[in-house]
Amino acid sequence: MNNIFGYIRVSSRDQNETRQLLALQELHIPRKNIFVDKQSGKDFKRPQYKKLVRKLKKDDILYIKNIDRLGRNYAEILEQWRILTKDKGIDIIVLDMPLLDTRRDKDLMGTFLSDIVLQVLSFVAENERANIHQRQAEGIAAAKARGVRFGRPPSSLPEGFHDAYQRWKAGKITGTAAAKECGMPLATFRYRAEIYEKTTLL
């Protein structure tokens, strides 16, 4: 008798897998046969996925909610699909895409249509990932252009910094002496002085 399995992936530990889990439990898949990874879909180096593949035997059935839960790398999704269906001899059912059900239409035309759908959806999944990264990069660039600062905010300037800075700029004391007065290394003093100068010129 063939076994049924389920695979769930969320991109990070703070994302919730409940929606995928409920969909698989409705199919009466034993909880021990549902494998969950909480990490990126950029590749297949995932511990639970590897464990799942080791357990799968010929004629077993694997359910996933949608194709991007399997992965987001176009070439690797196709390669894993080939390994699972051809090398391992299992069937895969993608719940959100009925055409991706390898149990049905196992004739040449059915296989051909399934392969086309898989390639299109795999491409869409990877393309969406690329678009997300592009939008993030554009958003960060736009925020920086508006003056938004990223990273840890600088600590407040020590008392007496303004006076030491003014005397250093006027050539009355050396940078080393000014840095010592402020209780900071010379490199830090020069860095903070550069920022201070820019802010006072705004």
PyRosetta script that sets phi, psi and omega in degrees:
from pyrosetta import init, pose_from_sequence

init()
pose = pose_from_sequence("MNNIFGYIRVSSRDQNETRQLLALQELHIPRKNIFVDKQSGKDFKRPQYKKLVRKLKKDDILYIKNIDRLGRNYAEILEQWRILTKDKGIDIIVLDMPLLDTRRDKDLMGTFLSDIVLQVLSFVAENERANIHQRQAEGIAAAKARGVRFGRPPSSLPEGFHDAYQRWKAGKITGTAAAKECGMPLATFRYRAEIYEKTTLL")
pose.set_psi(1, 132.1)
pose.set_omega(1, -179.0)
pose.set_phi(2, -75.2)
pose.set_psi(2, 149.3)
pose.set_omega(2, 178.7)
pose.set_phi(3, -97.4)
pose.set_psi(3, 153.1)
pose.set_omega(3, 175.8)
pose.set_phi(4, -112.5)
pose.set_psi(4, 139.8)
pose.set_omega(4, -177.3)
pose.set_phi(5, -130.4)
pose.set_psi(5, 161.9)
pose.set_omega(5, 174.8)
pose.set_phi(6, -134.2)
pose.set_psi(6, 147.2)
pose.set_omega(6, 177.3)
pose.set_phi(7, -127.6)
pose.set_psi(7, 133.1)
pose.set_omega(7, -179.1)
pose.set_phi(8, -126.1)
pose.set_psi(8, 138.0)
pose.set_omega(8, 172.8)
pose.set_phi(9, -138.0)
pose.set_psi(9, 131.9)
pose.set_omega(9, 167.7)
pose.set_phi(10, -120.8)
pose.set_psi(10, 154.3)
pose.set_omega(10, -169.7)
pose.set_phi(11, -75.3)
pose.set_psi(11, -23.3)
pose.set_omega(11, -178.5)
pose.set_phi(12, -150.0)
pose.set_psi(12, 166.8)
pose.set_omega(12, -174.8)
pose.set_phi(13, -68.2)
pose.set_psi(13, -21.9)
pose.set_omega(13, -179.4)
pose.set_phi(14, -91.6)
pose.set_psi(14, 1.2)
pose.set_omega(14, 175.4)
pose.set_phi(15, -87.4)
pose.set_psi(15, 151.5)
pose.set_omega(15, -174.2)
pose.set_phi(16, -100.6)
pose.set_psi(16, 128.4)
pose.set_omega(16, -179.6)
pose.set_phi(17, -93.7)
pose.set_psi(17, 7.8)
pose.set_omega(17, -172.8)
pose.set_phi(18, -56.7)
pose.set_psi(18, -44.9)
pose.set_omega(18, -177.1)
pose.set_phi(19, -58.9)
pose.set_psi(19, -44.6)
pose.set_omega(19, 178.7)
pose.set_phi(20, -67.4)
pose.set_psi(20, -40.4)
pose.set_omega(20, -177.8)
pose.set_phi(21, -64.0)
pose.set_psi(21, -42.6)
pose.set_omega(21, 179.7)
pose.set_phi(22, -62.6)
pose.set_psi(22, -40.8)
pose.set_omega(22, -179.8)
pose.set_phi(23, -62.4)
pose.set_psi(23, -38.1)
pose.set_omega(23, -179.5)
pose.set_phi(24, -76.8)
pose.set_psi(24, -35.9)
pose.set_omega(24, 179.8)
pose.set_phi(25, -67.7)
pose.set_psi(25, -28.4)
pose.set_omega(25, 176.1)
pose.set_phi(26, -63.4)
pose.set_psi(26, -21.5)
pose.set_omega(26, 178.8)
pose.set_phi(27, -88.5)
pose.set_psi(27, 3.9)
pose.set_omega(27, 178.9)
pose.set_phi(28, 62.6)
pose.set_psi(28, 36.2)
pose.set_omega(28, 173.9)
pose.set_phi(29, -77.9)
pose.set_psi(29, 127.4)
pose.set_omega(29, 178.9)
pose.set_phi(30, -56.3)
pose.set_psi(30, 139.1)
pose.set_omega(30, -177.4)
pose.set_phi(31, -57.9)
pose.set_psi(31, -33.9)
pose.set_omega(31, -179.9)
pose.set_phi(32, -67.7)
pose.set_psi(32, -15.8)
pose.set_omega(32, 180.0)
pose.set_phi(33, -99.8)
pose.set_psi(33, 8.7)
pose.set_omega(33, 177.3)
pose.set_phi(34, -106.1)
pose.set_psi(34, 121.8)
pose.set_omega(34, -175.8)
pose.set_phi(35, -110.2)
pose.set_psi(35, 133.0)
pose.set_omega(35, -174.0)
pose.set_phi(36, -124.0)
pose.set_psi(36, 125.5)
pose.set_omega(36, 172.0)
pose.set_phi(37, -113.0)
pose.set_psi(37, 139.5)
pose.set_omega(37, 175.9)
pose.set_phi(38, -117.8)
pose.set_psi(38, 77.8)
pose.set_omega(38, 177.8)
pose.set_phi(39, -164.5)
pose.set_psi(39, 173.6)
pose.set_omega(39, -175.5)
pose.set_phi(40, -58.8)
pose.set_psi(40, 152.4)
pose.set_omega(40, 176.9)
pose.set_phi(41, -96.7)
pose.set_psi(41, 19.3)
pose.set_omega(41, -176.1)
pose.set_phi(42, -68.4)
pose.set_psi(42, -25.9)
pose.set_omega(42, 176.3)
pose.set_phi(43, -149.4)
pose.set_psi(43, -175.3)
pose.set_omega(43, -175.7)
pose.set_phi(44, -109.6)
pose.set_psi(44, 23.5)
pose.set_omega(44, 177.0)
pose.set_phi(45, -86.7)
pose.set_psi(45, 64.2)
pose.set_omega(45, -177.0)
pose.set_phi(46, -120.1)
pose.set_psi(46, 131.1)
pose.set_omega(46, -173.3)
pose.set_phi(47, -60.3)
pose.set_psi(47, -44.6)
pose.set_omega(47, -177.4)
pose.set_phi(48, -72.0)
pose.set_psi(48, -34.4)
pose.set_omega(48, 177.4)
pose.set_phi(49, -64.6)
pose.set_psi(49, -43.6)
pose.set_omega(49, 179.3)
pose.set_phi(50, -62.2)
pose.set_psi(50, -40.6)
pose.set_omega(50, 178.8)
pose.set_phi(51, -64.0)
pose.set_psi(51, -40.7)
pose.set_omega(51, 177.8)
pose.set_phi(52, -60.3)
pose.set_psi(52, -48.9)
pose.set_omega(52, -177.2)
pose.set_phi(53, -59.8)
pose.set_psi(53, -38.1)
pose.set_omega(53, 178.6)
pose.set_phi(54, -63.7)
pose.set_psi(54, -32.2)
pose.set_omega(54, -177.5)
pose.set_phi(55, -80.5)
pose.set_psi(55, -26.5)
pose.set_omega(55, -174.0)
pose.set_phi(56, -66.0)
pose.set_psi(56, 135.8)
pose.set_omega(56, 177.8)
pose.set_phi(57, -123.9)
pose.set_psi(57, 164.0)
pose.set_omega(57, -179.5)
pose.set_phi(58, -51.5)
pose.set_psi(58, 135.6)
pose.set_omega(58, 178.7)
pose.set_phi(59, 74.4)
pose.set_psi(59, 3.7)
pose.set_omega(59, 170.8)
pose.set_phi(60, -68.5)
pose.set_psi(60, 162.9)
pose.set_omega(60, -179.2)
pose.set_phi(61, -121.8)
pose.set_psi(61, 132.1)
pose.set_omega(61, 179.0)
pose.set_phi(62, -116.0)
pose.set_psi(62, 126.6)
pose.set_omega(62, 177.3)
pose.set_phi(63, -107.0)
pose.set_psi(63, 136.9)
pose.set_omega(63, 169.6)
pose.set_phi(64, -134.6)
pose.set_psi(64, 152.6)
pose.set_omega(64, -175.4)
pose.set_phi(65, -69.1)
pose.set_psi(65, -51.0)
pose.set_omega(65, 174.6)
pose.set_phi(66, -148.8)
pose.set_psi(66, 166.9)
pose.set_omega(66, -168.4)
pose.set_phi(67, -65.2)
pose.set_psi(67, -31.8)
pose.set_omega(67, -177.8)
pose.set_phi(68, -75.9)
pose.set_psi(68, -9.6)
pose.set_omega(68, 172.2)
pose.set_phi(69, -73.9)
pose.set_psi(69, -26.9)
pose.set_omega(69, 175.4)
pose.set_phi(70, -69.0)
pose.set_psi(70, -44.1)
pose.set_omega(70, 179.2)
pose.set_phi(71, 178.0)
pose.set_psi(71, 176.6)
pose.set_omega(71, -179.7)
pose.set_phi(72, -126.4)
pose.set_psi(72, 2.8)
pose.set_omega(72, 178.0)
pose.set_phi(73, -98.6)
pose.set_psi(73, 114.7)
pose.set_omega(73, -173.1)
pose.set_phi(74, -51.0)
pose.set_psi(74, -53.4)
pose.set_omega(74, -176.1)
pose.set_phi(75, -66.2)
pose.set_psi(75, -39.3)
pose.set_omega(75, -176.8)
pose.set_phi(76, -73.0)
pose.set_psi(76, -32.9)
pose.set_omega(76, 175.7)
pose.set_phi(77, -61.4)
pose.set_psi(77, -46.9)
pose.set_omega(77, -179.7)
pose.set_phi(78, -62.0)
pose.set_psi(78, -40.6)
pose.set_omega(78, -179.7)
pose.set_phi(79, -66.1)
pose.set_psi(79, -43.7)
pose.set_omega(79, 179.0)
pose.set_phi(80, -65.8)
pose.set_psi(80, -38.9)
pose.set_omega(80, 177.2)
pose.set_phi(81, -59.0)
pose.set_psi(81, -42.5)
pose.set_omega(81, 179.2)
pose.set_phi(82, -64.8)
pose.set_psi(82, -44.2)
pose.set_omega(82, 179.9)
pose.set_phi(83, -60.5)
pose.set_psi(83, -45.6)
pose.set_omega(83, -176.3)
pose.set_phi(84, -69.0)
pose.set_psi(84, -45.2)
pose.set_omega(84, -174.4)
pose.set_phi(85, -84.5)
pose.set_psi(85, -36.8)
pose.set_omega(85, -176.8)
pose.set_phi(86, -92.7)
pose.set_psi(86, -53.8)
pose.set_omega(86, -176.1)
pose.set_phi(87, -73.9)
pose.set_psi(87, -47.6)
pose.set_omega(87, -178.4)
pose.set_phi(88, -83.0)
pose.set_psi(88, -24.4)
pose.set_omega(88, 177.6)
pose.set_phi(89, 74.2)
pose.set_psi(89, 30.9)
pose.set_omega(89, 179.1)
pose.set_phi(90, -100.4)
pose.set_psi(90, 170.1)
pose.set_omega(90, 172.8)
pose.set_phi(91, -105.7)
pose.set_psi(91, 144.1)
pose.set_omega(91, 178.4)
pose.set_phi(92, -119.6)
pose.set_psi(92, 135.8)
pose.set_omega(92, 176.5)
pose.set_phi(93, -124.5)
pose.set_psi(93, 121.7)
pose.set_omega(93, 175.9)
pose.set_phi(94, -98.7)
pose.set_psi(94, 111.1)
pose.set_omega(94, -169.9)
pose.set_phi(95, -61.5)
pose.set_psi(95, -38.0)
pose.set_omega(95, -177.6)
pose.set_phi(96, -82.8)
pose.set_psi(96, -0.1)
pose.set_omega(96, 179.6)
pose.set_phi(97, -141.6)
pose.set_psi(97, 87.3)
pose.set_omega(97, -175.6)
pose.set_phi(98, -54.6)
pose.set_psi(98, -27.0)
pose.set_omega(98, 178.3)
pose.set_phi(99, -64.5)
pose.set_psi(99, -24.9)
pose.set_omega(99, 178.7)
pose.set_phi(100, -93.1)
pose.set_psi(100, 70.4)
pose.set_omega(100, 177.0)
pose.set_phi(101, -135.5)
pose.set_psi(101, 101.9)
pose.set_omega(101, -172.3)
pose.set_phi(102, -73.6)
pose.set_psi(102, -3.1)
pose.set_omega(102, 176.5)
pose.set_phi(103, -75.0)
pose.set_psi(103, -26.7)
pose.set_omega(103, -174.2)
pose.set_phi(104, -101.2)
pose.set_psi(104, 155.8)
pose.set_omega(104, 175.8)
pose.set_phi(105, 49.0)
pose.set_psi(105, 59.8)
pose.set_omega(105, -179.0)
pose.set_phi(106, -82.2)
pose.set_psi(106, 5.5)
pose.set_omega(106, 175.1)
pose.set_phi(107, -74.6)
pose.set_psi(107, 177.8)
pose.set_omega(107, -175.1)
pose.set_phi(108, -59.2)
pose.set_psi(108, -44.3)
pose.set_omega(108, -178.0)
pose.set_phi(109, -66.1)
pose.set_psi(109, -41.8)
pose.set_omega(109, 179.2)
pose.set_phi(110, -62.9)
pose.set_psi(110, -42.8)
pose.set_omega(110, 178.3)
pose.set_phi(111, -64.0)
pose.set_psi(111, -41.5)
pose.set_omega(111, 179.4)
pose.set_phi(112, -60.7)
pose.set_psi(112, -47.5)
pose.set_omega(112, -179.3)
pose.set_phi(113, -64.7)
pose.set_psi(113, -41.3)
pose.set_omega(113, 179.4)
pose.set_phi(114, -62.7)
pose.set_psi(114, -41.4)
pose.set_omega(114, 179.4)
pose.set_phi(115, -64.2)
pose.set_psi(115, -40.1)
pose.set_omega(115, 179.3)
pose.set_phi(116, -64.0)
pose.set_psi(116, -46.9)
pose.set_omega(116, 179.7)
pose.set_phi(117, -60.3)
pose.set_psi(117, -44.2)
pose.set_omega(117, -180.0)
pose.set_phi(118, -60.2)
pose.set_psi(118, -45.0)
pose.set_omega(118, -179.0)
pose.set_phi(119, -64.4)
pose.set_psi(119, -41.9)
pose.set_omega(119, 179.5)
pose.set_phi(120, -63.4)
pose.set_psi(120, -47.9)
pose.set_omega(120, -177.9)
pose.set_phi(121, -66.6)
pose.set_psi(121, -36.9)
pose.set_omega(121, 177.7)
pose.set_phi(122, -64.0)
pose.set_psi(122, -41.1)
pose.set_omega(122, 178.2)
pose.set_phi(123, -64.7)
pose.set_psi(123, -42.7)
pose.set_omega(123, 179.5)
pose.set_phi(124, -61.6)
pose.set_psi(124, -42.9)
pose.set_omega(124, -179.4)
pose.set_phi(125, -61.4)
pose.set_psi(125, -46.0)
pose.set_omega(125, -179.5)
pose.set_phi(126, -68.7)
pose.set_psi(126, -39.0)
pose.set_omega(126, -179.5)
pose.set_phi(127, -63.5)
pose.set_psi(127, -38.6)
pose.set_omega(127, 178.0)
pose.set_phi(128, -64.7)
pose.set_psi(128, -39.2)
pose.set_omega(128, 177.8)
pose.set_phi(129, -62.4)
pose.set_psi(129, -42.4)
pose.set_omega(129, 178.4)
pose.set_phi(130, -64.4)
pose.set_psi(130, -39.1)
pose.set_omega(130, 179.8)
pose.set_phi(131, -66.0)
pose.set_psi(131, -37.9)
pose.set_omega(131, 178.3)
pose.set_phi(132, -62.0)
pose.set_psi(132, -45.8)
pose.set_omega(132, 179.3)
pose.set_phi(133, -62.8)
pose.set_psi(133, -39.2)
pose.set_omega(133, 179.2)
pose.set_phi(134, -64.9)
pose.set_psi(134, -42.7)
pose.set_omega(134, 179.7)
pose.set_phi(135, -65.5)
pose.set_psi(135, -37.4)
pose.set_omega(135, 177.9)
pose.set_phi(136, -63.6)
pose.set_psi(136, -44.6)
pose.set_omega(136, -179.7)
pose.set_phi(137, -63.1)
pose.set_psi(137, -42.0)
pose.set_omega(137, 179.6)
pose.set_phi(138, -66.4)
pose.set_psi(138, -38.2)
pose.set_omega(138, 178.9)
pose.set_phi(139, -65.3)
pose.set_psi(139, -41.5)
pose.set_omega(139, 178.5)
pose.set_phi(140, -65.3)
pose.set_psi(140, -43.3)
pose.set_omega(140, 179.5)
pose.set_phi(141, -61.9)
pose.set_psi(141, -42.3)
pose.set_omega(141, 179.9)
pose.set_phi(142, -65.8)
pose.set_psi(142, -39.4)
pose.set_omega(142, 179.4)
pose.set_phi(143, -65.3)
pose.set_psi(143, -42.0)
pose.set_omega(143, 178.5)
pose.set_phi(144, -62.9)
pose.set_psi(144, -38.4)
pose.set_omega(144, 179.0)
pose.set_phi(145, -64.0)
pose.set_psi(145, -28.1)
pose.set_omega(145, 178.1)
pose.set_phi(146, -84.9)
pose.set_psi(146, -2.0)
pose.set_omega(146, 178.4)
pose.set_phi(147, 95.7)
pose.set_psi(147, 5.9)
pose.set_omega(147, 178.1)
pose.set_phi(148, -69.6)
pose.set_psi(148, 132.0)
pose.set_omega(148, -179.3)
pose.set_phi(149, -101.1)
pose.set_psi(149, 138.3)
pose.set_omega(149, 178.6)
pose.set_phi(150, -109.4)
pose.set_psi(150, 157.1)
pose.set_omega(150, 179.9)
pose.set_phi(151, 91.2)
pose.set_psi(151, -175.8)
pose.set_omega(151, -177.0)
pose.set_phi(152, -69.9)
pose.set_psi(152, 130.9)
pose.set_omega(152, 179.6)
pose.set_phi(153, -66.0)
pose.set_psi(153, 145.4)
pose.set_omega(153, -179.5)
pose.set_phi(154, -66.0)
pose.set_psi(154, 148.7)
pose.set_omega(154, 177.8)
pose.set_phi(155, -69.0)
pose.set_psi(155, 158.5)
pose.set_omega(155, -178.4)
pose.set_phi(156, -65.9)
pose.set_psi(156, 153.1)
pose.set_omega(156, -179.2)
pose.set_phi(157, -71.8)
pose.set_psi(157, 143.8)
pose.set_omega(157, 179.8)
pose.set_phi(158, -68.5)
pose.set_psi(158, 156.8)
pose.set_omega(158, 177.8)
pose.set_phi(159, -62.1)
pose.set_psi(159, 135.4)
pose.set_omega(159, -180.0)
pose.set_phi(160, 91.8)
pose.set_psi(160, -2.3)
pose.set_omega(160, -178.7)
pose.set_phi(161, -62.1)
pose.set_psi(161, -45.2)
pose.set_omega(161, -176.9)
pose.set_phi(162, -58.6)
pose.set_psi(162, -45.5)
pose.set_omega(162, -178.9)
pose.set_phi(163, -63.9)
pose.set_psi(163, -45.6)
pose.set_omega(163, -179.9)
pose.set_phi(164, -64.1)
pose.set_psi(164, -41.8)
pose.set_omega(164, 178.9)
pose.set_phi(165, -59.6)
pose.set_psi(165, -46.4)
pose.set_omega(165, -177.6)
pose.set_phi(166, -62.7)
pose.set_psi(166, -43.2)
pose.set_omega(166, -179.7)
pose.set_phi(167, -69.2)
pose.set_psi(167, -34.5)
pose.set_omega(167, 176.6)
pose.set_phi(168, -67.2)
pose.set_psi(168, -44.2)
pose.set_omega(168, 179.9)
pose.set_phi(169, -63.6)
pose.set_psi(169, -33.2)
pose.set_omega(169, -179.7)
pose.set_phi(170, -80.7)
pose.set_psi(170, -4.7)
pose.set_omega(170, 178.7)
pose.set_phi(171, 81.2)
pose.set_psi(171, 15.0)
pose.set_omega(171, -177.5)
pose.set_phi(172, -82.5)
pose.set_psi(172, -27.5)
pose.set_omega(172, 175.5)
pose.set_phi(173, -135.4)
pose.set_psi(173, 160.7)
pose.set_omega(173, 178.8)
pose.set_phi(174, -80.3)
pose.set_psi(174, 164.4)
pose.set_omega(174, 176.5)
pose.set_phi(175, -62.0)
pose.set_psi(175, -37.3)
pose.set_omega(175, 179.3)
pose.set_phi(176, -62.4)
pose.set_psi(176, -41.8)
pose.set_omega(176, 180.0)
pose.set_phi(177, -67.8)
pose.set_psi(177, -40.8)
pose.set_omega(177, 179.5)
pose.set_phi(178, -64.3)
pose.set_psi(178, -42.1)
pose.set_omega(178, 179.4)
pose.set_phi(179, -63.1)
pose.set_psi(179, -40.1)
pose.set_omega(179, 179.8)
pose.set_phi(180, -64.3)
pose.set_psi(180, -40.7)
pose.set_omega(180, 178.5)
pose.set_phi(181, -61.0)
pose.set_psi(181, -35.2)
pose.set_omega(181, -177.6)
pose.set_phi(182, -87.5)
pose.set_psi(182, -5.7)
pose.set_omega(182, 177.8)
pose.set_phi(183, 69.9)
pose.set_psi(183, 38.7)
pose.set_omega(183, -179.7)
pose.set_phi(184, -141.1)
pose.set_psi(184, 157.4)
pose.set_omega(184, 176.2)
pose.set_phi(185, -62.1)
pose.set_psi(185, 155.3)
pose.set_omega(185, -178.0)
pose.set_phi(186, -58.1)
pose.set_psi(186, -42.9)
pose.set_omega(186, -179.1)
pose.set_phi(187, -62.1)
pose.set_psi(187, -39.2)
pose.set_omega(187, 179.0)
pose.set_phi(188, -67.0)
pose.set_psi(188, -42.1)
pose.set_omega(188, 179.3)
pose.set_phi(189, -60.6)
pose.set_psi(189, -45.3)
pose.set_omega(189, -179.3)
pose.set_phi(190, -63.4)
pose.set_psi(190, -40.1)
pose.set_omega(190, 179.5)
pose.set_phi(191, -64.1)
pose.set_psi(191, -47.9)
pose.set_omega(191, -179.7)
pose.set_phi(192, -67.4)
pose.set_psi(192, -33.3)
pose.set_omega(192, 178.4)
pose.set_phi(193, -65.4)
pose.set_psi(193, -37.3)
pose.set_omega(193, 179.6)
pose.set_phi(194, -65.2)
pose.set_psi(194, -45.2)
pose.set_omega(194, 178.1)
pose.set_phi(195, -64.7)
pose.set_psi(195, -42.8)
pose.set_omega(195, -179.1)
pose.set_phi(196, -60.6)
pose.set_psi(196, -41.4)
pose.set_omega(196, -179.9)
pose.set_phi(197, -64.1)
pose.set_psi(197, -41.5)
pose.set_omega(197, 179.7)
pose.set_phi(198, -65.3)
pose.set_psi(198, -40.4)
pose.set_omega(198, -178.8)
pose.set_phi(199, -69.7)
pose.set_psi(199, -33.4)
pose.set_omega(199, 179.5)
pose.set_phi(200, -74.7)
pose.set_psi(200, -21.0)
pose.set_omega(200, 178.5)
pose.set_phi(201, -84.5)
pose.set_psi(201, -14.6)
pose.set_omega(201, -178.2)
pose.set_phi(202, -71.6)
pose.dump_pdb("model.pdb")
